[in-house]
Amino acid sequence: MGLPRRRRRPLGPVLKARGRTRFCVPVPLSFPNDYPALLAEIDTWQARARTNHPGVIPCQAGCSACCRGPFDISVADALLVRDAVRSLAPADRAEIGHRARAQIGRMREAEPELAPPWDVGTLGERRFDALCETLAREPCPALDTAGRCRIYDHRPMICRLMGLGVRTVAGQVIENACPIQDDFPAYRRLEPQVFDMDRWDVAQEPLLASAALELFGTEERSGYETTVAGAVLLDLP
C-alpha cells in the first residue's frame, strides 16, 4: 500500500485540533449530535463525487489496497469499531479478535512500551510513523479472506475519506492517497473534491468527549488514539 503515514500525516493540520494548527473559517452552529451522522457527511461527499464523475472512481467492495498497515483512529472511531465487532457473528468476532491480537503482538515487538488500552499517541508521532513503516503490509484485522471489510458500515472516518483528494474551504489540499491510482489515469487526474473539513473537525470535538466518557469514564481521554486492532482488543480480555 505504500507508506501508512499517508493516511495520517497529510490530515494532521486539518483534521486534528489537539495541539495542531486550525484554519479560521466561519463555522455553522448546527452539527450532527451523533458520530455516525457526522460520518454520513463524508459518505455523502463520496457519493456526490461518484455522481459528478461517473465511472472514474474505481473504489469497490473487495478492493483493500488502502487497508494495509496500522493507522491511528480517534476515540469515537474506536468506540464505533468496538461496538461493530460486538455485533458480529461469534465466528467472525473470534477471527477478528485473533487477527487483532496478532497485529498488536507485532506492534509490541517493535514498540514494547505499547500497552493497554493501546493508545498510540503515547508513542509520539515519530515512533508511530516508524511503526507504520515496519508493518506497512499488515492487512487490517477487519478484512475477510476476500478482502472485504466485515465492519464496513461502521468503518472509521479515515477509511471513509480514502479514495479522493480533498480541498478544504480554507484552501488546504489533501492529496489522494490511493496506492493504485496510477492504474487508472482518469482517476489519477481527478481534482481534489471540496469538503468542509474544518467544520467537520469542530463538529467532532464534543463527540470525541462523549466517546471518551463511554469508553473510559472521563472526557479527559478525548485525545485518545488507537488502531483498529487496538479498538477490537478494548472489548477482549
SERO-4910 file (N, C-alpha, C, O; in steps of 0.05 Angstrom, whole numbers):
BEGIN
 pado doro    nc1    nc2    nc3   cac1   cac2   cac3    cc1    cc2    cc3    oc1    oc2    oc3
  Met    A     16    -24      0      0      0      0     17     25      0      7     47     -4
  Gly    A     43     22      4     59     46      7     61     54     36     58     37     54
  Leu    A     67     79     41     71     87     69     45     92     83     28    108     74
  Pro    A     40     79    106     16     83    121     13    112    130     -9    121    134
  Arg    A     35    127    133     33    154    143     17    171    124      7    192    133
  Arg    A     15    164     99     -1    180     81    -30    181     88    -45    198     78
  Arg    A    -38    163    107    -65    164    116    -68    182    140    -91    188    149
  Arg    A    -46    191    151    -48    207    174    -33    234    172    -44    255    179
  Arg    A     -9    234    161      7    258    160     -7    281    145     -7    303    155
  Pro    A    -18    276    121    -30    299    106    -54    310    120    -62    333    115
  Leu    A    -66    295    138    -91    304    151    -86    320    176   -104    333    186
  Gly    A    -61    319    186    -56    330    213    -66    358    217    -83    361    235
  Pro    A    -57    378    202    -65    405    209    -94    411    202   -105    432    211
  Val    A   -107    393    188   -135    399    180   -154    384    198   -175    396    206
  Leu    A   -148    359    205   -167    343    220   -166    345    250   -185    340    263
  Lys    A   -143    352    261   -139    349    289   -135    376    302   -118    392    295
  Ala    A   -151    381    322   -149    406    337   -130    404    360   -119    424    369
  Arg    A   -125    380    370   -110    376    394    -80    381    388    -66    364    378
  Gly    A    -71    406    395    -43    412    392    -34    417    364    -10    418    359
  Arg    A    -53    421    346    -45    425    318    -58    451    307    -73    464    321
  Thr    A    -50    458    282    -59    482    270    -88    481    262    -97    460    253
  Arg    A   -103    502    266   -130    504    257   -132    527    236   -117    546    238
  Phe    A   -150    525    218   -156    547    200   -180    562    210   -200    550    219
  Cys    A   -179    588    209   -201    605    218   -221    609    196   -217    625    178
  Val    A   -243    594    196   -264    597    176   -290    598    191   -292    589    213
  Pro    A   -311    610    178   -337    610    191   -347    582    196   -345    565    179
  Val    A   -358    578    220   -367    551    228   -397    552    234   -405    568    251
  Pro    A   -414    537    221   -442    536    227   -447    528    256   -430    514    268
  Leu    A   -469    536    268   -474    530    296   -489    504    299   -493    494    321
  Ser    A   -498    491    277   -513    467    279   -496    443    269   -487    443    246
  Phe    A   -493    423    286   -477    400    279   -494    375    285   -512    375    301
  Pro    A   -488    352    271   -500    327    278   -493    320    308   -472    327    317
  Asn    A   -512    308    322   -508    303    350   -499    274    356   -499    266    379
  Asp    A   -493    259    335   -481    233    339   -460    228    318   -461    239    296
  Tyr    A   -441    211    325   -418    207    307   -425    194    280   -416    203    260
  Pro    A   -442    173    280   -450    162    254   -462    182    235   -457    181    211
  Ala    A   -478    201    246   -489    222    229   -468    240    217   -469    249    194
  Leu    A   -447    245    233   -425    261    224   -409    246    202   -401    258    182
  Leu    A   -405    221    206   -391    205    186   -407    204    160   -395    203    138
  Ala    A   -433    204    162   -450    203    138   -445    227    120   -450    225     96
  Glu    A   -436    249    131   -429    272    114   -406    266     95   -406    275     72
  Ile    A   -387    249    104   -365    241     87   -376    222     65   -368    223     42
  Asp    A   -394    204     73   -405    185     54   -420    200     32   -419    193      9
  Thr    A   -435    221     40   -450    238     21   -431    252      2   -436    253    -22
  Trp    A   -409    261     13   -388    274     -4   -376    255    -24   -373    261    -47
  Gln    A   -371    230    -15   -361    210    -34   -381    203    -55   -374    201    -79
  Ala    A   -406    200    -47   -427    194    -66   -431    216    -87   -436    211   -111
  Arg    A   -429    240    -78   -431    263    -96   -409    262   -117   -414    268   -141
  Ala    A   -385    256   -109   -363    254   -127   -367    233   -148   -361    236   -172
  Arg    A   -378    210   -139   -384    189   -159   -406    197   -179   -404    191   -202
  Thr    A   -425    212   -169   -446    222   -187   -435    242   -207   -442    242   -231
  Asn    A   -417    259   -198   -406    280   -215   -385    270   -234   -379    282   -254
  His    A   -373    246   -227   -352    235   -243   -357    205   -248   -343    188   -238
  Pro    A   -378    199   -263   -386    171   -266   -365    154   -280   -353    162   -300
  Gly    A   -360    131   -268   -341    112   -280   -312    119   -275   -294    105   -285
  Val    A   -306    140   -260   -279    149   -256   -266    137   -231   -243    129   -231
  Ile    A   -282    136   -210   -271    127   -183   -273     97   -181   -296     87   -181
  Pro    A   -251     82   -180   -252     53   -181   -258     39   -155   -261     14   -155
  Cys    A   -259     53   -133   -263     40   -107   -288     23   -107   -309     32   -116
  Gln    A   -285     -2    -97   -308    -20    -96   -303    -42    -75   -280    -45    -66
  Ala    A   -324    -56    -68   -322    -77    -48   -301    -98    -57   -301   -106    -80
  Gly    A   -284   -105    -38   -264   -125    -44   -237   -113    -51   -217   -127    -51
  Cys    A   -236    -87    -58   -211    -74    -62   -201    -64    -35   -212    -46    -23
  Ser    A   -179    -76    -26   -169    -69      1   -141    -58     -1   -125    -61     18
  Ala    A   -134    -46    -23   -107    -36    -27    -99    -15     -6    -76    -14      2
  Cys    A   -119      0      3   -113     20     23   -116     10     52   -111     25     71
  Cys    A   -123    -15     55   -129    -26     81   -105    -42     92   -108    -64    102
  Arg    A    -82    -30     90    -57    -42     98    -42    -24    118    -42      0    115
  Gly    A    -29    -37    137    -13    -22    156    -30    -10    178    -53     -3    173
  Pro    A    -20     -8    202    -35      6    224    -38     35    218    -21     47    205
  Phe    A    -60     47    226    -64     76    224    -80     84    248    -96     69    260
  Asp    A    -77    109    256    -89    119    280   -118    126    275   -125    138    255
  Ile    A   -135    119    295   -164    127    294   -171    140    320   -157    136    341
  Ser    A   -191    157    320   -199    172    343   -214    155    364   -220    132    358
  Val    A   -219    167    386   -233    152    407   -262    147    398   -273    126    405
  Ala    A   -274    165    382   -301    160    372   -300    137    352   -319    120    352
  Asp    A   -280    135    335   -277    112    317   -273     86    332   -283     66    325
  Ala    A   -257     88    354   -251     64    370   -277     53    382   -281     29    382
  Leu    A   -294     70    392   -320     62    402   -337     49    381   -350     29    385
  Leu    A   -337     62    357   -352     51    334   -343     23    326   -359      6    322
  Val    A   -317     20    325   -305     -6    318   -311    -27    339   -320    -49    333
  Arg    A   -308    -20    364   -313    -39    386   -342    -49    384   -346    -73    386
  Asp    A   -361    -31    381   -389    -39    381   -396    -54    356   -412    -72    357
  Ala    A   -383    -48    333   -388    -63    309   -379    -91    311   -393   -110    303
  Val    A   -356    -96    323   -345   -123    326   -363   -138    346   -367   -162    342
  Arg    A   -373   -125    366   -392   -138    385   -416   -150    371   -427   -170    379
  Ser    A   -425   -136    349   -450   -144    336   -446   -167    316   -466   -177    305
  Leu    A   -421   -175    310   -416   -196    290   -423   -223    301   -426   -228    325
  Ala    A   -426   -242    282   -429   -270    290   -405   -279    305   -383   -269    301
  Pro    A   -408   -298    324   -386   -307    341   -361   -315    326   -339   -308    334
  Ala    A   -364   -329    304   -341   -338    289   -325   -315    277   -301   -314    279
  Asp    A   -340   -295    266   -326   -271    255   -313   -255    277   -291   -246    274
  Arg    A   -327   -253    299   -316   -238    322   -290   -251    332   -271   -237    338
  Ala    A   -291   -277    334   -267   -292    343   -244   -288    324   -221   -285    332
  Glu    A   -249   -289    298   -228   -287    278   -216   -259    278   -191   -256    277
  Ile    A   -233   -238    280   -222   -211    282   -206   -207    307   -185   -194    307
  Gly    A   -216   -219    329   -201   -217    354   -173   -230    352   -154   -220    362
  His    A   -172   -253    339   -147   -267    335   -128   -251    319   -104   -248    325
  Arg    A   -138   -239    297   -121   -223    280   -111   -197    294    -89   -188    291
  Ala    A   -130   -186    310   -122   -161    325   -101   -167    345    -82   -152    348
  Arg    A   -103   -189    359    -82   -197    379    -55   -201    365    -35   -192    375
  Ala    A    -56   -214    342    -31   -219    328    -19   -193    319      6   -190    320
  Gln    A    -35   -175    309    -24   -149    299    -13   -133    323      9   -121    321
  Ile    A    -28   -132    345    -17   -117    368      8   -130    378     27   -116    387
  Gly    A     10   -157    376     34   -170    384     58   -161    367     80   -157    378
  Arg    A     54   -159    341     76   -150    324     82   -120    329    105   -112    326
  Met    A     62   -105    335     67    -77    342     84    -75    368    102    -58    369
  Arg    A     79    -92    387     94    -92    412    122   -102    409    140    -95    424
  Glu    A    126   -119    389    154   -128    383    171   -104    375    194   -102    382
  Ala    A    159    -85    360    173    -61    352    173    -40    373    192    -24    376
  Glu    A    151    -39    389    148    -18    410    138    -32    435    114    -32    441
  Pro    A    157    -43    451    149    -58    475    134    -41    496    120    -52    513
  Glu    A    137    -15    494    123      2    514     93      5    508     78     14    525
  Leu    A     84     -3    485     56     -1    478     41    -21    495     47    -45    496
  Ala    A     20    -11    509      6    -28    528    -23    -20    529    -30      2    519
  Pro    A    -41    -37    540    -69    -30    542    -72     -3    556    -58      3    575
  Pro    A    -91     14    546   -111      9    525   -101     15    497   -117     24    480
  Trp    A    -76     11    491    -65     13    464    -67     41    452    -75     45    429
  Asp    A    -60     61    468    -61     89    459    -35     95    444    -14     98    456
  Val    A    -37     96    417    -13    100    401     -2    129    404     20    135    396
  Gly    A    -19    147    415     -9    174    419     13    175    439     29    194    439
  Thr    A     15    155    456     37    155    476     64    150    463     85    155    475
  Leu    A     64    140    439     90    135    425    102    160    413    126    161    408
  Gly    A     85    180    409     95    203    394     94    198    364     93    175    355
  Glu    A     93    219    349     89    217    320    112    203    306    108    186    288
  Arg    A    137    209    314    160    197    300    160    167    304    164    152    285
  Arg    A    156    158    328    157    129    334    133    115    321    136     92    311
  Phe    A    110    128    321     87    114    309     90    113    279     83     93    266
  Asp    A    102    133    267    107    132    238    126    110    231    123     95    212
  Ala    A    147    106    248    166     85    243    152     58    246    158     39    231
  Leu    A    134     56    265    119     31    269    102     25    244    100      2    235
  Cys    A     89     45    234     73     42    210     90     33    186     82     16    170
  Glu    A    114     43    184    133     35    163    139      5    166    139    -10    146
  Thr    A    144     -3    190    152    -31    195    129    -50    188    135    -72    178
  Leu    A    105    -42    193     82    -60    189     65    -52    165     41    -56    165
  Ala    A     77    -39    146     62    -28    123     46    -48    108     26    -40     95
  Arg    A     53    -73    108     39    -93     92     18   -108    108      5   -126     97
  Glu    A     16   -102    133     -3   -116    151    -32   -110    142    -40    -87    140
  Pro    A    -49   -130    136    -77   -125    130    -92   -117    155    -86   -125    177
  Cys    A   -112   -101    151   -130    -93    173   -143   -118    185   -152   -135    169
  Pro    A   -145   -120    211   -157   -144    223   -187   -148    215   -197   -170    218
  Ala    A   -200   -127    206   -228   -129    200   -234   -140    172   -257   -146    165
  Leu    A   -213   -145    156   -217   -156    129   -222   -186    131   -211   -200    147
  Asp    A   -239   -195    113   -243   -224    110   -223   -235     89   -207   -219     78
  Thr    A   -225   -260     83   -206   -272     64   -209   -262     35   -190   -264     19
  Ala    A   -232   -250     29   -236   -239      2   -229   -209      1   -233   -196    -20
  Gly    A   -219   -198     23   -211   -170     23   -234   -152     28   -232   -128     24
  Arg    A   -257   -162     38   -280   -145     45   -280   -139     74   -272   -155     91
  Cys    A   -288   -115     80   -289   -105    108   -313   -116    122   -336   -112    113
  Arg    A   -309   -130    144   -331   -142    160   -347   -121    175   -370   -126    183
  Ile    A   -336    -97    178   -350    -76    193   -353    -51    175   -352    -29    185
  Tyr    A   -357    -56    150   -356    -34    130   -375    -11    138   -368     13    136
  Asp    A   -399    -17    146   -419      4    153   -411     19    178   -422     40    184
  His    A   -391      9    192   -382     22    217   -353     28    216   -339     29    237
  Arg    A   -342     31    193   -313     35    190   -306     64    199   -323     82    199
  Pro    A   -281     67    207   -272     93    217   -272    116    197   -275    111    173
  Met    A   -269    139    207   -270    163    190   -250    163    167   -256    168    144
  Ile    A   -225    155    174   -204    157    154   -209    137    131   -202    142    108
  Cys    A   -222    115    137   -229     95    116   -249    107     97   -248    101     73
  Arg    A   -267    123    107   -288    135     90   -276    158     73   -285    163     51
  Leu    A   -255    171     83   -243    193     69   -225    183     46   -222    198     26
  Met    A   -214    160     49   -195    149     29   -208    147      1   -232    141     -1
  Gly    A   -192    151    -19   -201    147    -46   -206    172    -62   -210    172    -86
  Leu    A   -205    195    -48   -208    221    -61   -189    241    -49   -183    240    -25
  Gly    A   -179    259    -65   -165    282    -55   -186    301    -43   -209    302    -51
  Val    A   -177    317    -24   -195    336    -11   -184    365    -14   -160    370    -11
  Arg    A   -202    383    -20   -196    411    -18   -214    424      3   -239    423      0
  Thr    A   -203    435     24   -219    446     45   -229    474     37   -219    486     18
  Val    A   -249    483     51   -260    510     46   -237    531     50   -237    552     36
  Ala    A   -219    526     68   -196    544     72   -175    542     51   -156    558     51
  Gly    A   -178    523     32   -159    521     10   -137    500     14   -120    497     -3
  Gln    A   -137    486     37   -117    466     42   -123    441     24   -146    433     22
  Val    A   -103    430     12   -106    407     -5    -94    383      8    -71    383     17
  Ile    A   -109    361      9   -100    335     19   -101    317     -5   -122    310    -15
  Glu    A    -78    308    -14    -76    293    -39    -89    265    -35    -89    254    -13
  Asn    A    -99    255    -57   -110    227    -57    -87    208    -50    -66    208    -63
  Ala    A    -91    191    -30    -70    172    -22    -74    144    -32    -61    126    -23
  Cys    A    -93    140    -51    -98    113    -61    -72    102    -73    -60    115    -90
  Pro    A    -63     78    -64    -38     68    -74    -39     56   -102    -18     49   -113
  Ile    A    -63     53   -114    -64     41   -140    -76     60   -161    -84     52   -182
  Gln    A    -76     86   -155    -88    105   -173    -73    107   -200    -85    115   -220
  Asp    A    -48    100   -200    -33    101   -226    -44     81   -246    -39     83   -270
  Asp    A    -59     61   -237    -71     42   -255    -96     53   -269   -107     40   -287
  Phe    A   -105     76   -260   -130     88   -270   -125    117   -277   -128    134   -260
  Pro    A   -116    123   -302   -107    150   -309   -128    172   -304   -121    193   -293
  Ala    A   -153    167   -311   -174    188   -306   -177    193   -276   -182    216   -268
  Tyr    A   -176    172   -261   -178    174   -232   -154    189   -220   -158    206   -203
  Arg    A   -131    183   -230   -107    197   -220   -108    227   -226    -98    243   -210
  Arg    A   -121    234   -248   -122    263   -256   -145    277   -242   -147    302   -244
  Leu    A   -162    263   -227   -186    275   -215   -177    296   -195   -160    291   -177
  Glu    A   -188    320   -197   -181    342   -178   -191    336   -150   -212    322   -147
  Pro    A   -178    346   -130   -188    343   -102   -216    355   -100   -223    375   -112
  Gln    A   -233    341    -85   -261    348    -83   -265    366    -57   -254    360    -36
  Val    A   -281    387    -60   -285    405    -38   -301    393    -16   -323    381    -20
  Phe    A   -291    395      9   -304    385     33   -297    403     56   -274    411     59
  Asp    A   -317    411     71   -312    430     94   -300    414    117   -314    409    137
  Met    A   -275    408    115   -262    392    136   -259    407    162   -260    394    183
  Asp    A   -255    433    160   -252    448    185   -278    448    202   -277    445    226
  Arg    A   -300    451    188   -326    449    202   -329    421    214   -338    418    237
  Trp    A   -322    401    198   -325    373    208   -308    368    233   -317    355    251
  Asp    A   -284    380    233   -266    376    256   -278    389    281   -277    377    302
  Val    A   -289    413    278   -302    426    301   -326    410    310   -330    407    335
  Ala    A   -341    399    292   -365    384    299   -359    359    314   -375    350    331
  Gln    A   -336    347    309   -330    322    322   -320    325    351   -320    306    366
  Glu    A   -312    349    359   -300    353    385   -317    343    408   -308    328    425
  Pro    A   -343    352    410   -360    342    432   -365    312    430   -371    299    450
  Leu    A   -365    301    405   -370    273    402   -346    256    411   -349    234    420
  Leu    A   -322    267    408   -298    254    419   -300    253    450   -293    233    462
  Ala    A   -309    275    462   -312    275    491   -333    255    500   -329    241    520
  Ser    A   -355    253    485   -376    234    493   -366    205    490   -371    188    507
  Ala    A   -350    200    469   -339    173    465   -319    166    487   -319    143    497
  Ala    A   -303    185    495   -284    181    516   -298    175    543   -289    158    558
  Leu    A   -319    189    547   -335    184    572   -346    156    572   -346    143    593
  Glu    A   -356    147    550   -367    120    549   -345     98    551   -349     78    565
  Leu    A   -323    102    538   -302     82    538   -285     82    564   -278     60    574
  Phe    A   -280    105    574   -261    107    596   -272    121    621   -258    122    642
  Gly    A   -297    130    620   -309    142    643   -300    171    648   -306    182    669
  Thr    A   -286    183    629   -278    211    632   -274    224    605   -264    211    586
  Glu    A   -283    249    603   -279    263    578   -250    272    573   -243    280    551
  Glu    A   -234    269    594   -206    277    591   -190    259    572   -168    266    564
  Arg    A   -202    236    565   -188    218    546   -198    223    517   -195    206    500
  Ser    A   -209    247    512   -219    253    485   -197    253    464   -203    250    440
  Gly    A   -172    256    472   -150    256    453   -138    228    449   -119    225    434
  Tyr    A   -151    208    461   -141    180    457   -142    172    428   -161    178    414
  Glu    A   -121    159    419   -120    148    392   -109    120    393    -90    114    408
  Thr    A   -120    102    377   -110     75    375   -111     66    346   -112     83    328
  Thr    A   -110     40    342   -113     29    315   -138     11    315   -150      7    336
  Val    A   -145      1    291   -168    -17    291   -163    -41    309   -181    -50    323
  Ala    A   -139    -52    308   -132    -75    325   -135    -67    354   -146    -83    370
  Gly    A   -125    -44    362   -128    -35    389   -157    -32    398   -164    -38    420
  Ala    A   -173    -21    380   -202    -17    386   -216    -44    390   -233    -47    408
  Val    A   -209    -64    374   -220    -91    377   -213   -102    404   -230   -114    417
  Leu    A   -189    -98    412   -180   -110    438   -190    -95    462   -188   -106    484
  Leu    A   -202    -72    459   -215    -59    481   -237    -76    493   -244    -73    517
  Asp    A   -248    -93    477   -271   -109    486   -264   -138    491   -282   -154    497
  Leu    A   -238   -144    490   -230   -172    494   -210   -174    517   -194   -156    521
  Pro    A   -211   -196    531   -192   -199    554   -164   -204    544   -145   -207    560
***
